[in-house]
């Protein structure tokens, strides 16, 4: 039996080398193969393995809504090792593991997407589920395991009813900020005082922060005076380079400069390559881990939903309060 190799080696294989059996090998039965078997023998090694690390992680995560999560963990184990995901099979979920690949039709896709909507999945996640099934069928057609049109073309996503989150009151907003500590409080203040989002702030290195009155040069990049060059973001998959259209220069305001000056004593090493918010190991902290360990406990104590997405609402509440007090002061003049 051919031994399995990791994703890293797959990316360096020559085009002539065989990664996994294909339809032309005549080894796999096109009419009897199950969806899980096709994903294991063809789709992962010949399609997913060619993606970037972020792309592979995306397929692994979304496939857990198409196949049983335990199946997906088993299929990816030879490449990624043991999964840390806690997602487990849902009894009533219409997984496609044993469904013959050639039998997949639009009804299968509708059942999956409709149930995802009913369980409150985001519209983006529902769309990803549909797109991953489409990718599996498209690859199966190329390998001659599937005939006819891709059933995805017949599926219209059901309307998503967005759940409205109760507005945060001024009292709750103040209580949240009193309970926030390092680093979530500093990150929140940087979000309030710049156009950077949380993942960009967590992926920021000091060498791209230029608080001086002269432009600086960093590895071929120009960082203007009193500016920050935003090039990376910290995702659950690691540090990622932003797409060219998102790379930009952010001006350092007086308030942001004060925040940056206060952050410097927090640094473990005095090196320009350090991240603004590093872990003890030196790698940048992950926004998701801070949300789980810091933000959600605050929300539970206050009886509200609190995540990084709530920061915009907090900011609006504080701005409205300031505007109201300013209007009152002006009216009293």
Backbone bond lengths (Angstrom), bond angles and torsions (degrees), N, CA, C in turn:
res aa  C-N    CA-C-N  psi(-1)  N-CA   C-N-CA  omega(-1)  CA-C   N-CA-C  phi
1 X - - - 1.476 - - 1.515 108.86 -
2 X 1.312 116.08 133.81 1.457 119.95 -178.71 1.514 111.10 -64.39
3 X 1.319 117.71 132.47 1.462 120.97 -179.68 1.506 109.77 -76.38
4 X 1.320 116.20 147.05 1.453 121.75 179.59 1.508 110.11 -86.97
5 X 1.318 116.34 148.21 1.457 121.04 -179.69 1.506 108.60 -120.72
6 X 1.331 116.67 163.36 1.463 121.62 -179.55 1.508 111.46 -76.21
7 X 1.336 115.55 166.36 1.457 120.80 178.93 1.515 111.10 -59.12
8 X 1.341 116.28 -36.86 1.460 119.32 -176.13 1.528 110.80 -60.40
9 X 1.344 117.19 -40.90 1.447 120.36 -179.93 1.517 111.52 -74.81
10 X 1.335 116.22 -32.43 1.454 119.49 179.80 1.518 111.06 -60.73
11 X 1.328 116.77 -35.75 1.456 120.65 -176.52 1.522 111.41 -69.71
12 X 1.343 118.38 -18.33 1.457 121.19 -176.67 1.513 112.52 -105.66
13 X 1.340 118.03 -0.16 1.447 120.75 179.46 1.520 110.39 -66.95
14 X 1.320 116.45 144.44 1.456 120.24 175.92 1.509 110.04 -69.82
15 X 1.293 115.57 155.85 1.455 119.79 -177.83 1.519 111.62 -61.90
16 X 1.352 116.99 -27.18 1.455 120.33 -177.70 1.514 112.40 -76.39
17 X 1.342 118.03 -19.24 1.447 120.44 -175.99 1.521 110.13 -77.20
18 X 1.322 116.12 144.87 1.455 121.85 179.80 1.513 109.86 -86.74
19 X 1.329 116.49 123.76 1.457 121.22 179.03 1.516 110.67 -87.31
20 X 1.317 115.87 -43.68 1.459 120.45 179.32 1.509 107.84 -156.73
21 X 1.320 118.86 162.37 1.459 120.49 179.90 1.514 110.96 -58.43
22 X 1.306 117.11 138.24 1.458 121.27 176.59 1.513 109.16 -113.25
23 X 1.304 115.15 177.52 1.459 119.08 -177.56 1.513 111.22 -61.45
24 X 1.344 116.48 -34.80 1.449 120.37 -176.74 1.514 112.62 -68.48
25 X 1.339 117.74 -18.82 1.456 120.31 -179.92 1.520 112.17 -70.01
26 X 1.340 116.64 -21.18 1.443 120.14 -178.93 1.508 113.96 71.60
27 X 1.334 118.21 13.65 1.458 121.95 -177.17 1.514 110.97 -85.27
28 X 1.328 116.44 -38.42 1.453 120.74 -174.66 1.524 111.02 -96.95
29 X 1.324 115.78 138.93 1.455 122.00 179.29 1.518 109.12 -80.48
30 X 1.327 116.37 113.64 1.462 120.79 -175.63 1.520 112.54 -65.24
31 X 1.304 117.54 -31.07 1.467 120.06 -174.60 1.520 113.02 -87.58
32 X 1.331 117.66 -21.83 1.463 120.11 -174.21 1.514 113.74 -107.88
33 X 1.321 118.05 -12.57 1.459 120.55 -173.37 1.532 110.82 -65.52
34 X 1.322 115.61 135.23 1.462 120.73 177.96 1.524 109.70 -81.51
35 X 1.312 114.90 163.68 1.468 119.30 179.41 1.522 110.84 -61.47
36 X 1.342 117.37 -43.44 1.467 120.57 -179.72 1.522 110.98 -61.98
37 X 1.335 117.65 -41.20 1.467 120.97 -179.62 1.520 111.05 -66.33
38 X 1.327 116.61 -39.56 1.464 119.21 178.52 1.527 110.89 -66.06
39 X 1.333 116.83 -42.86 1.467 120.40 178.61 1.522 109.75 -59.86
40 X 1.343 116.73 -40.42 1.466 120.79 -178.79 1.519 112.07 -70.17
41 X 1.318 117.56 -46.45 1.465 120.98 -171.07 1.523 113.88 -85.54
42 X 1.334 117.65 -27.40 1.465 120.11 -174.53 1.534 113.99 -125.18
43 X 1.328 116.30 -50.69 1.460 119.05 -169.86 1.529 112.28 -67.40
44 X 1.337 117.89 -46.87 1.472 119.53 -178.82 1.524 111.61 -66.98
45 X 1.341 119.03 -54.60 1.476 117.97 -176.08 1.515 114.60 -70.02
46 X 1.328 118.59 -31.02 1.456 120.38 -174.08 1.527 114.54 -101.41
47 X 1.329 117.08 -8.17 1.467 119.86 179.62 1.530 111.45 -128.52
48 X 1.327 117.10 -58.61 1.463 120.62 -177.17 1.520 111.05 -63.81
49 X 1.337 116.93 -39.89 1.460 120.70 -176.45 1.520 113.28 -63.73
50 X 1.325 117.09 -18.87 1.465 120.63 -179.61 1.520 112.67 -86.40
51 X 1.333 117.11 -4.59 1.455 121.61 -179.53 1.530 110.59 -82.10
52 X 1.322 115.19 170.05 1.465 120.17 172.86 1.522 109.00 -69.80
53 X 1.318 117.03 171.00 1.453 120.16 178.69 1.521 111.10 -58.95
54 X 1.337 116.50 -41.46 1.460 119.76 178.43 1.525 110.85 -64.94
55 X 1.338 116.81 -39.40 1.452 120.53 178.62 1.519 112.24 -64.65
56 X 1.332 116.63 -40.08 1.464 120.13 178.64 1.520 110.83 -65.84
57 X 1.335 115.96 -40.99 1.471 119.79 178.81 1.527 110.43 -64.01
58 X 1.327 116.39 -36.91 1.468 120.85 178.88 1.523 110.25 -63.10
59 X 1.339 117.45 -48.87 1.456 120.55 -179.72 1.527 110.98 -61.90
60 X 1.336 116.88 -40.38 1.465 119.72 -179.54 1.526 110.75 -62.75
61 X 1.330 116.30 -41.27 1.469 120.41 -178.48 1.528 111.42 -68.27
62 X 1.329 117.68 -45.45 1.461 120.55 -175.82 1.526 111.52 -74.96
63 X 1.323 117.54 -32.08 1.459 119.85 178.05 1.526 112.12 -59.85
64 X 1.340 117.04 -22.97 1.459 120.59 -179.88 1.521 112.32 -71.59
65 X 1.330 116.99 -5.61 1.456 121.04 172.98 1.529 110.84 -102.28
66 X 1.319 116.67 -6.04 1.463 122.04 178.91 1.528 110.50 -105.63
67 X 1.341 115.43 -44.89 1.461 122.48 173.79 1.526 108.21 -110.89
68 X 1.319 117.18 164.36 1.459 119.53 178.24 1.536 109.30 -61.00
69 X 1.329 117.34 138.08 1.468 120.10 -179.82 1.533 112.47 -54.22
70 X 1.335 116.84 -37.89 1.469 119.77 178.95 1.529 110.90 -64.31
71 X 1.337 116.53 -36.00 1.466 120.58 177.04 1.516 110.61 -64.95
72 X 1.333 115.95 -46.27 1.466 120.50 -178.55 1.529 110.42 -62.00
73 X 1.336 117.11 -43.27 1.471 119.90 177.85 1.523 110.84 -59.52
74 X 1.346 116.54 -39.49 1.466 119.92 179.77 1.528 110.76 -67.62
75 X 1.329 117.02 -41.71 1.465 120.46 -177.95 1.524 112.39 -67.30
76 X 1.331 116.72 -32.78 1.464 120.05 -178.30 1.533 112.56 -90.93
77 X 1.317 117.56 -8.68 1.469 120.47 -176.50 1.530 112.87 -56.55
78 X 1.352 119.89 -44.27 1.476 118.58 -179.57 1.518 113.85 -61.81
79 X 1.320 116.62 -20.33 1.453 120.98 -176.50 1.530 112.60 -100.70
80 X 1.322 116.73 -41.41 1.456 121.41 -171.35 1.529 113.55 -112.68
81 X 1.328 117.53 -9.69 1.449 119.49 -175.36 1.513 111.06 81.81
82 X 1.311 115.79 -165.25 1.460 120.80 -176.65 1.522 110.92 -68.85
83 X 1.328 115.47 133.60 1.454 121.10 -179.86 1.521 110.96 -82.10
84 X 1.331 115.66 143.61 1.462 121.22 176.92 1.526 111.77 -94.20
85 X 1.308 116.12 -0.03 1.460 119.99 -178.08 1.522 110.43 -66.77
86 X 1.324 115.41 140.64 1.463 121.32 178.21 1.524 112.23 -100.05
87 X 1.339 116.53 4.26 1.458 119.93 -178.37 1.525 109.90 -66.90
88 X 1.316 116.31 132.25 1.461 122.32 -179.99 1.526 109.82 -124.87
89 X 1.324 116.44 163.16 1.458 121.74 -178.39 1.531 111.17 -60.36
90 X 1.323 115.16 142.50 1.459 122.35 175.02 1.527 106.95 -100.50
91 X 1.311 118.71 124.61 1.474 121.49 -172.63 1.521 114.97 -50.38
92 X 1.341 117.45 -44.64 1.462 119.14 -173.93 1.532 113.78 -90.07
93 X 1.315 117.43 4.14 1.466 120.51 -175.33 1.534 110.37 -75.38
94 X 1.350 118.93 133.03 1.483 121.88 -177.40 1.527 113.04 -81.51
95 X 1.326 116.49 64.50 1.465 120.68 179.64 1.526 110.50 -60.66
96 X 1.335 115.60 152.73 1.462 121.39 -175.63 1.524 113.23 -103.95
97 X 1.336 118.78 14.33 1.465 121.41 -175.54 1.524 112.42 -48.78
98 X 1.352 116.75 -57.23 1.460 121.12 -173.51 1.529 113.05 -90.09
99 X 1.319 117.34 -6.12 1.467 120.02 179.11 1.524 109.92 -66.27
100 X 1.328 116.58 129.71 1.466 118.42 177.63 1.525 109.13 -62.16
101 X 1.305 115.03 134.64 1.464 119.91 -177.05 1.522 111.33 -56.05
102 X 1.323 116.72 -42.04 1.463 120.14 -177.03 1.525 112.89 -69.06
103 X 1.349 116.92 -13.97 1.465 120.54 -178.75 1.525 113.63 -92.85
104 X 1.326 118.20 -9.27 1.465 120.80 -177.78 1.527 109.48 -61.86
105 X 1.322 115.21 128.96 1.460 120.04 179.13 1.523 110.03 -135.50
106 X 1.304 116.11 -175.52 1.466 120.47 -175.43 1.523 112.26 -63.46
107 X 1.344 117.76 -29.44 1.464 120.03 179.60 1.526 111.63 -64.23
108 X 1.332 117.10 -38.20 1.464 120.11 177.13 1.524 110.49 -59.91
109 X 1.324 115.15 -44.03 1.462 119.91 -178.26 1.527 110.56 -67.61
110 X 1.320 116.73 -40.92 1.469 120.09 179.84 1.522 111.18 -63.10
111 X 1.335 117.00 -40.81 1.466 119.24 179.78 1.517 110.99 -62.54
112 X 1.320 116.17 -43.18 1.462 119.87 -179.55 1.524 111.76 -64.77
113 X 1.319 116.45 -49.18 1.468 119.58 -176.40 1.526 111.55 -69.33
114 X 1.339 117.21 -38.06 1.465 119.85 179.65 1.522 111.43 -65.13
115 X 1.334 116.51 -41.73 1.453 119.52 179.39 1.526 110.67 -67.25
116 X 1.336 116.33 -36.28 1.463 120.16 177.78 1.533 110.57 -62.26
117 X 1.335 115.96 -41.03 1.466 120.23 178.14 1.523 110.25 -64.76
118 X 1.330 116.34 -44.64 1.472 120.87 -178.07 1.524 112.22 -63.71
119 X 1.316 116.87 -28.73 1.464 120.26 179.80 1.529 112.22 -87.85
120 X 1.341 116.73 5.09 1.455 120.47 174.53 1.504 115.72 87.37
121 X 1.346 118.42 15.50 1.460 120.45 177.69 1.528 108.88 -64.11
122 X 1.318 116.17 149.09 1.462 120.31 178.58 1.522 109.78 -66.90
123 X 1.329 115.80 155.52 1.467 120.37 179.17 1.516 110.69 -60.68
124 X 1.333 117.29 -32.47 1.464 120.36 179.19 1.525 111.21 -67.41
125 X 1.343 117.19 -42.34 1.465 120.55 178.63 1.518 110.71 -64.04
126 X 1.336 117.59 -42.31 1.463 121.46 178.58 1.525 110.12 -60.61
127 X 1.322 115.97 -41.56 1.466 120.20 178.62 1.528 110.64 -65.10
128 X 1.336 116.60 -38.84 1.470 120.03 178.49 1.529 111.27 -63.47
129 X 1.338 116.92 -39.70 1.468 120.29 178.31 1.528 109.88 -59.78
130 X 1.313 115.61 -47.19 1.471 120.15 178.68 1.521 110.83 -60.57
131 X 1.325 117.61 -43.21 1.465 121.20 -176.93 1.525 112.31 -68.26
132 X 1.342 117.39 -35.51 1.461 119.78 179.36 1.529 110.50 -68.18
133 X 1.337 117.28 -40.90 1.466 119.53 175.88 1.526 109.64 -62.01
134 X 1.320 115.78 -40.92 1.465 120.37 178.01 1.524 110.80 -60.02
135 X 1.333 116.65 -40.95 1.467 120.70 179.87 1.527 111.17 -65.60
136 X 1.335 116.38 -38.73 1.472 120.12 178.31 1.526 110.17 -63.16
137 X 1.339 116.92 -47.12 1.465 120.83 -179.23 1.526 110.87 -65.16
138 X 1.331 117.16 -41.76 1.471 120.33 179.75 1.527 110.70 -61.30
139 X 1.344 116.33 -40.82 1.466 119.43 178.19 1.531 110.22 -68.34
140 X 1.334 116.85 -38.44 1.466 120.72 178.35 1.530 110.95 -63.05
141 X 1.321 117.17 -37.33 1.466 120.29 177.92 1.528 110.64 -65.53
142 X 1.352 116.44 -40.05 1.468 119.36 178.22 1.527 111.25 -63.81
143 X 1.328 116.19 -33.72 1.463 121.44 -179.15 1.525 112.11 -90.45
144 X 1.345 116.77 4.70 1.464 122.85 177.88 1.527 112.76 64.25
145 X 1.333 116.62 33.90 1.450 121.65 174.07 1.529 111.18 -99.37
146 X 1.306 116.51 -8.62 1.472 120.60 -176.17 1.508 108.16 -141.42
147 X 1.337 116.14 131.50 1.459 121.08 178.09 1.520 109.89 -113.31
148 X 1.288 115.83 157.33 1.460 120.31 179.89 1.507 111.68 90.95
149 X 1.338 115.00 -176.79 1.455 121.07 -178.18 1.523 110.89 -74.91
150 X 1.304 114.65 153.78 1.469 120.21 174.88 1.531 108.05 -66.92
151 X 1.339 118.21 120.86 1.482 119.88 -176.27 1.523 113.77 -63.29
152 X 1.303 117.18 -13.90 1.467 120.54 179.39 1.523 110.70 -61.10
153 X 1.339 116.14 -30.71 1.468 119.23 -177.30 1.521 112.14 -64.18
154 X 1.338 117.72 -20.11 1.459 121.45 -179.14 1.527 112.65 -92.53
155 X 1.323 117.13 -3.41 1.464 120.50 -173.15 1.521 110.60 -103.01
156 X 1.309 115.19 124.67 1.461 121.24 171.01 1.519 107.36 -106.98
157 X 1.298 115.84 129.57 1.453 119.18 -177.46 1.520 110.09 -63.97
158 X 1.327 117.14 136.32 1.472 119.76 178.51 1.519 110.15 -65.48
159 X 1.322 117.44 151.12 1.471 119.33 179.48 1.519 110.85 -61.75
160 X 1.317 114.95 139.59 1.460 120.99 -179.03 1.514 109.10 -99.87
161 X 1.299 116.56 121.50 1.455 121.02 175.71 1.516 108.40 -88.63
162 X 1.304 115.50 110.62 1.450 119.94 -177.55 1.522 110.59 -75.04
163 X 1.323 114.97 129.83 1.458 119.89 177.75 1.516 109.15 -80.74
164 X 1.299 116.20 127.73 1.456 120.21 -179.48 1.525 109.81 -85.50
165 X 1.316 114.84 129.26 1.454 120.34 177.96 1.522 108.94 -86.65
166 X 1.326 118.45 130.42 1.467 119.96 179.40 1.526 111.22 -53.32
167 X 1.322 116.28 138.59 1.459 120.82 179.76 1.521 110.42 -63.76
168 X 1.318 114.39 144.77 1.465 120.35 177.65 1.519 108.00 -82.94
169 X 1.291 116.78 129.14 1.459 120.50 178.42 1.525 110.12 -79.07
170 X 1.331 115.77 166.66 1.460 120.41 178.45 1.532 110.58 -62.66
171 X 1.323 116.93 -39.15 1.466 120.85 178.56 1.520 110.21 -62.19
172 X 1.353 116.63 -44.07 1.462 120.25 179.20 1.520 111.41 -66.90
173 X 1.339 117.02 -40.28 1.462 120.58 179.35 1.528 111.13 -61.07
174 X 1.337 116.90 -43.20 1.460 120.25 178.18 1.523 111.40 -66.50
175 X 1.340 116.40 -38.55 1.465 120.57 178.85 1.519 110.39 -64.49
176 X 1.324 116.79 -40.03 1.467 121.14 178.82 1.515 110.34 -60.78
177 X 1.335 116.30 -47.12 1.465 118.90 -177.17 1.519 111.85 -67.02
178 X 1.328 117.23 -33.48 1.469 119.22 177.69 1.524 110.68 -65.92
179 X 1.320 117.27 -30.58 1.459 121.62 -177.25 1.530 112.90 -87.06
180 X 1.321 117.33 -14.94 1.462 120.42 -179.19 1.521 110.82 -76.85
181 X 1.339 115.63 141.76 1.459 121.41 177.98 1.512 110.86 -124.86
182 X 1.320 116.01 -157.94 1.470 120.67 177.98 1.523 109.15 -82.73
183 X 1.340 119.93 135.25 1.471 126.91 4.83 1.526 114.20 -101.62
184 X 1.364 117.45 -0.29 1.462 119.40 -172.25 1.526 112.49 -63.74
185 X 1.335 116.99 -33.11 1.468 119.57 179.79 1.524 110.30 -67.81
186 X 1.335 117.16 -44.83 1.464 120.87 -179.88 1.530 111.41 -65.25
187 X 1.340 116.35 -39.36 1.468 119.86 178.47 1.525 109.91 -64.09
188 X 1.330 116.67 -43.33 1.459 120.62 179.65 1.528 110.97 -60.18
189 X 1.325 116.71 -43.75 1.465 119.94 179.99 1.525 111.69 -65.10
190 X 1.339 117.04 -34.85 1.467 119.78 177.09 1.526 110.41 -68.16
191 X 1.332 117.23 -36.79 1.464 120.57 175.84 1.523 110.05 -62.22
192 X 1.340 116.09 -42.68 1.469 120.94 -179.30 1.529 112.27 -64.17
193 X 1.321 116.57 -30.32 1.469 120.67 -171.79 1.526 113.73 -109.74
194 X 1.338 117.39 19.89 1.463 120.61 177.61 1.517 108.89 -156.42
195 X 1.319 115.59 178.61 1.467 120.58 175.88 1.526 111.22 -97.68
196 X 1.325 118.06 8.24 1.464 121.60 179.20 1.517 110.48 -80.35
197 X 1.329 115.74 147.80 1.458 119.33 173.88 1.534 109.58 -96.80
198 X 1.310 116.30 179.00 1.466 120.80 -173.14 1.520 111.56 -63.57
199 X 1.332 117.58 -45.43 1.464 119.93 -177.61 1.523 111.63 -64.99
200 X 1.342 117.72 -34.16 1.468 120.69 178.10 1.524 110.76 -70.50
201 X 1.327 117.71 -38.46 1.464 121.35 178.50 1.527 110.08 -65.45
202 X 1.332 116.95 -42.15 1.468 120.05 -179.97 1.525 111.75 -68.38
203 X 1.331 118.14 -24.62 1.460 121.16 179.09 1.515 113.85 -94.39
204 X 1.344 117.89 9.20 1.463 122.00 -174.73 1.522 112.03 -86.88
205 X 1.331 116.08 133.39 1.465 123.04 175.24 1.526 109.60 -101.39
206 X 1.337 114.82 151.29 1.464 119.90 -179.37 1.526 112.33 -62.67
207 X 1.325 117.38 -28.86 1.468 118.62 -177.22 1.529 112.15 -66.05
208 X 1.350 116.58 -19.71 1.457 119.84 178.17 1.529 112.67 -95.02
209 X 1.323 115.74 6.63 1.467 121.54 176.91 1.527 107.87 -104.76
210 X 1.307 116.83 117.60 1.462 121.20 -178.57 1.528 110.15 -120.09
211 X 1.342 117.45 94.01 1.469 120.24 -179.10 1.532 113.03 -85.38
212 X 1.337 116.91 -1.15 1.461 120.53 -175.87 1.521 111.16 -81.12
213 X 1.332 115.80 175.54 1.459 121.81 -179.36 1.521 112.15 -93.37
214 X 1.340 117.27 8.46 1.461 121.76 177.29 1.525 109.66 -125.67
215 X 1.336 115.24 148.42 1.461 119.81 177.79 1.526 109.97 -66.32
216 X 1.320 116.77 149.12 1.458 121.55 177.76 1.523 109.43 -121.73
217 X 1.338 115.65 159.97 1.458 121.46 -178.56 1.524 108.67 -121.17
218 X 1.319 115.70 123.02 1.462 121.30 -177.04 1.522 109.11 -126.60
219 X 1.319 116.24 105.63 1.465 122.03 175.73 1.527 111.85 50.54
220 X 1.320 115.04 45.87 1.456 120.33 177.87 1.515 114.97 89.42
221 X 1.332 117.33 -9.17 1.465 121.15 179.02 1.522 110.40 -98.82
222 X 1.324 115.86 143.24 1.458 121.47 176.20 1.527 108.66 -97.48
223 X 1.329 116.22 126.72 1.462 121.75 175.21 1.524 106.56 -110.89
224 X 1.323 118.99 107.19 1.469 121.11 -177.47 1.530 112.35 -59.44
225 X 1.327 115.43 164.14 1.463 120.71 178.47 1.526 110.61 -59.90
226 X 1.345 115.02 144.42 1.467 122.54 179.54 1.539 111.42 48.55
227 X 1.331 115.43 48.33 1.458 119.58 -177.13 1.526 111.37 -143.36
228 X 1.322 114.67 165.72 1.462 123.04 175.58 1.524 107.88 -125.32
229 X 1.328 116.26 132.29 1.456 120.84 174.90 1.527 107.57 -93.91
230 X 1.315 116.60 115.80 1.471 121.79 -177.67 1.528 107.83 -97.43
231 X 1.361 116.41 111.41 1.463 121.02 -176.55 1.529 113.50 -124.03
232 X 1.333 116.89 -22.51 1.463 119.96 -173.24 1.526 111.56 -129.10
233 X 1.308 115.44 165.76 1.457 122.00 171.74 1.524 108.56 -141.49
234 X 1.328 115.58 150.41 1.465 121.05 178.54 1.518 108.71 -98.39
235 X 1.318 116.80 115.67 1.453 122.71 179.23 1.523 108.94 -113.07
236 X 1.328 118.74 168.94 1.466 120.04 175.78 1.519 112.86 -57.70
237 X 1.353 116.84 -23.41 1.464 120.41 179.37 1.517 112.78 -84.21
238 X 1.326 117.55 -11.20 1.462 120.85 -179.26 1.511 111.44 130.57
239 X 1.330 116.11 -166.37 1.459 121.85 179.53 1.523 108.60 -80.82
240 X 1.336 116.56 125.05 1.458 121.43 -175.98 1.527 110.11 -122.02
241 X 1.340 115.75 140.40 1.459 121.62 174.45 1.525 108.68 -75.56
242 X 1.324 116.43 133.30 1.461 120.95 179.21 1.526 110.40 -68.02
243 X 1.306 116.49 153.85 1.460 120.68 173.97 1.532 108.31 -64.49
244 X 1.329 117.99 152.41 1.470 121.13 -175.50 1.523 114.32 -51.93
245 X 1.338 117.15 -37.40 1.465 118.82 -177.45 1.527 112.97 -72.78
246 X 1.348 117.41 -15.82 1.460 120.56 -179.61 1.532 112.35 -97.44
247 X 1.332 117.75 -15.58 1.469 120.32 176.39 1.534 107.97 -67.90
248 X 1.327 116.87 128.90 1.459 119.13 -173.44 1.524 110.48 -157.89
249 X 1.314 114.23 171.57 1.465 122.07 177.10 1.524 108.14 -108.15
250 X 1.340 115.91 131.57 1.468 121.93 179.48 1.517 108.60 -113.77
251 X 1.316 116.16 127.66 1.459 121.05 179.94 1.531 110.46 -72.34
252 X 1.321 116.39 139.50 1.461 122.12 178.42 1.525 108.96 -90.16
253 X 1.304 117.22 110.03 1.463 121.54 177.66 1.526 109.48 -77.61
254 X 1.316 115.77 171.88 1.467 119.59 178.96 1.524 110.97 -61.90
255 X 1.341 116.44 -41.20 1.466 120.35 179.37 1.518 111.37 -65.47
256 X 1.335 117.27 -40.87 1.462 120.98 179.30 1.524 111.06 -68.17
257 X 1.330 116.54 -37.02 1.461 120.09 177.50 1.528 110.89 -61.82
258 X 1.307 116.65 -40.67 1.462 120.69 177.74 1.531 111.29 -63.31
259 X 1.313 116.40 -39.48 1.462 120.82 177.68 1.524 111.37 -64.38
260 X 1.321 116.34 -42.90 1.466 120.57 -179.81 1.521 111.37 -65.34
261 X 1.325 116.91 -39.83 1.471 120.25 177.67 1.527 111.06 -62.64
262 X 1.323 116.73 -37.64 1.464 120.68 179.96 1.519 111.79 -71.85
263 X 1.337 117.33 -23.17 1.460 121.10 -178.62 1.523 112.81 -77.43
264 X 1.317 117.80 -28.41 1.459 120.66 -172.18 1.524 114.37 -55.57
265 X 1.329 120.15 -41.11 1.479 118.71 178.44 1.520 113.68 -63.97
266 X 1.363 117.34 -17.18 1.450 120.55 -179.74 1.523 111.52 -76.70
267 X 1.326 117.96 -14.74 1.451 120.95 -174.42 1.523 111.50 -69.17
268 X 1.355 115.18 139.17 1.464 120.23 179.98 1.530 110.98 -80.31
269 X 1.348 117.04 -32.72 1.464 120.97 179.17 1.522 108.32 -131.37
270 X 1.286 115.89 146.58 1.459 120.51 -179.32 1.521 109.10 -95.07
271 X 1.325 117.06 68.57 1.454 122.26 179.59 1.529 109.44 -129.02
272 X 1.329 115.59 143.53 1.464 120.09 -176.46 1.520 112.17 -65.53
273 X 1.338 117.21 -24.92 1.456 120.36 -177.32 1.533 112.31 -81.67
274 X 1.322 117.08 -3.69 1.464 120.96 179.12 1.529 110.59 -65.46
275 X 1.316 115.01 153.63 1.453 121.29 172.04 1.523 109.32 -85.85
276 X 1.324 116.38 154.09 1.456 119.90 178.68 1.523 111.16 -63.76
277 X 1.328 115.81 -35.68 1.462 120.46 -179.16 1.529 109.38 -128.05
278 X 1.350 116.50 78.99 1.467 119.18 -178.14 1.527 112.63 -90.69
279 X 1.314 114.81 157.09 1.455 120.52 167.88 1.529 107.04 -81.48
280 X 1.319 115.88 174.78 1.466 118.59 179.70 1.520 111.90 -60.82
281 X 1.328 116.47 -29.64 1.459 120.79 179.80 1.522 112.39 -75.48
282 X 1.341 117.14 -10.80 1.457 121.19 179.60 1.514 114.30 100.23
283 X 1.332 117.70 -16.06 1.463 119.31 178.68 1.524 109.31 -77.42
284 X 1.339 118.26 156.25 1.469 119.68 -178.01 1.524 111.21 -70.96
285 X 1.317 115.73 145.74 1.458 119.88 178.03 1.521 109.29 -67.18
286 X 1.318 116.16 153.54 1.464 121.79 -179.32 1.523 109.48 -98.66
287 X 1.333 118.58 127.08 1.472 120.32 179.51 1.524 112.96 -54.38
288 X 1.327 117.15 -36.43 1.469 119.93 -178.20 1.518 111.28 -64.84
289 X 1.351 117.61 -40.51 1.457 120.20 -179.40 1.523 110.95 -66.99
290 X 1.341 117.48 -35.98 1.460 120.93 177.23 1.520 109.92 -68.17
291 X 1.330 116.18 -37.83 1.463 119.43 178.74 1.527 110.83 -62.66
292 X 1.337 116.10 -43.21 1.469 120.33 -178.24 1.521 111.51 -70.12
293 X 1.344 116.70 -43.80 1.464 120.17 -173.18 1.522 114.10 -85.03
294 X 1.337 117.57 -24.42 1.467 119.86 -174.05 1.530 113.48 -118.94
295 X 1.330 117.35 -50.07 1.463 119.96 -172.24 1.523 112.73 -74.23
296 X 1.322 116.62 -46.72 1.469 118.88 -177.99 1.534 112.48 -62.30
297 X 1.345 119.69 -40.95 1.474 118.76 175.88 1.523 113.20 -60.00
298 X 1.350 116.49 -35.97 1.464 119.60 176.77 1.525 109.62 -63.72
299 X 1.326 116.42 -44.99 1.453 120.20 178.86 1.515 112.73 -61.00
300 X 1.340 116.48 -40.09 1.466 119.58 179.42 1.523 111.36 -64.99
301 X 1.320 117.02 -38.69 1.470 120.23 179.93 1.524 111.42 -66.12
302 X 1.324 116.60 -31.80 1.465 120.54 -178.50 1.526 111.97 -95.70
303 X 1.331 116.95 -6.04 1.451 119.97 179.62 1.514 114.14 73.25
304 X 1.354 117.23 29.63 1.457 121.35 179.34 1.522 108.85 -133.72
305 X 1.332 115.85 165.06 1.456 120.61 174.30 1.525 108.31 -85.41
306 X 1.327 116.26 123.77 1.461 119.40 -178.60 1.520 108.93 -134.06
307 X 1.323 115.73 123.06 1.459 122.64 178.00 1.523 108.30 -145.83
308 X 1.322 116.50 -179.03 1.465 119.56 177.91 1.523 110.95 -60.04
309 X 1.329 117.68 -30.90 1.465 120.60 -179.51 1.530 111.49 -66.95
310 X 1.329 117.35 -20.51 1.460 120.87 -179.23 1.523 111.69 -76.16
311 X 1.339 117.28 -13.81 1.466 119.75 -176.20 1.531 112.09 -59.62
312 X 1.321 116.95 -40.02 1.469 119.43 179.77 1.519 110.70 -60.94
313 X 1.328 115.53 -39.33 1.458 119.15 179.39 1.528 110.75 -67.73
314 X 1.350 115.88 -40.31 1.469 119.05 177.09 1.518 110.55 -60.00
315 X 1.329 115.48 -45.28 1.461 120.16 -179.02 1.529 110.78 -59.72
316 X 1.333 116.32 -43.27 1.467 120.23 179.81 1.524 111.37 -62.99
317 X 1.344 115.99 -39.58 1.470 120.16 179.11 1.520 110.36 -62.66
318 X 1.331 117.40 -45.14 1.465 120.85 -179.87 1.528 111.34 -65.55
319 X 1.331 117.27 -40.55 1.461 120.65 179.50 1.531 111.22 -65.35
320 X 1.334 116.27 -39.72 1.470 119.55 178.27 1.522 111.29 -64.44
321 X 1.325 116.30 -37.77 1.463 120.26 178.37 1.526 110.56 -65.72
322 X 1.349 116.25 -43.47 1.467 119.82 178.70 1.528 110.86 -63.49
323 X 1.341 116.31 -41.89 1.463 120.18 179.97 1.524 110.64 -63.88
324 X 1.326 116.19 -40.26 1.467 120.34 179.71 1.521 110.97 -64.33
325 X 1.330 116.60 -43.15 1.469 119.34 179.61 1.524 111.31 -68.13
326 X 1.314 116.94 -36.70 1.459 120.10 178.15 1.521 110.33 -64.37
327 X 1.327 116.68 -43.32 1.471 119.78 179.36 1.517 111.36 -62.33
328 X 1.352 116.22 -38.43 1.453 120.11 179.04 1.535 111.54 -65.04
329 X 1.342 115.29 -40.53 1.459 119.58 179.42 1.525 110.75 -67.15
330 X 1.349 116.75 -41.39 1.461 119.68 -179.99 1.537 110.78 -66.44
331 X 1.325 116.56 -37.27 1.468 119.97 -179.96 1.527 111.65 -66.96
332 X 1.348 116.12 -26.46 1.459 119.75 -178.83 1.521 112.87 -83.66
333 X 1.322 119.05 -8.21 1.463 121.69 -178.31 1.529 111.42 -71.94
